[in-house]
Amino acid sequence: MRFLLFSVVILLLTSCWPTSVSFRDGSVPPEWKRFMVNVLESKAANAPISYGSNLTEEIRDGIQNRVGLTLVSNEQDDPQIVITGAVNSYEVTPLSLQDNTTDVKNRLTIRASFEIFISAPEEEIMEVSSARFADFDATQDVGSIQTQLLAEINEQIVQDVLNKLLSNW
């Protein structure tokens, strides 16, 4: 009797289990096949030289890996989504002061803006502004931990772009 009950429960659970889980299924319009991300313009004078191109690559990877669209390199390939943007600021500011006025924490803040042009199923332009930050000890040199801070901030910016891109569907 227990075996029969156990078998029925397993059968019911497995029959309800999804056969595949995909972010693409039902999350984006079927017309979306290709996308293009132009290299981000760097308007922040103190940002690392390659920061705009590195963030561009992370956005491209995020869309390819999480949404499943095909990356194209030019407009002749008919992308349904074209993303342009700029890194507007890159600044380190002190957060808190001790009694002897030495910094305890610093904050690296990056502001970026994006324009997402969608050509299918209907034309639409969406704008995204993202201001993200990461805190670090003031005793640390920002250059020594910059890679770690940028990875943390870039992940948040990529998520902001993806959220905006997929929010209307």
Secondary structure as UniProt FT lines:
FT   HELIX           2..16
FT   TURN            25..27
FT   TURN            30..31
FT   STRAND          34..37
FT   STRAND          41..42
FT   TURN            45..46
FT   TURN            49..50
FT   HELIX           51..67
FT   STRAND          70..71
FT   HELIX           75..77
FT   STRAND          81..97
FT   TURN            99..100
FT   STRAND          103..118
FT   STRAND          124..137
FT   TURN            138..139
FT   HELIX           142..167
//
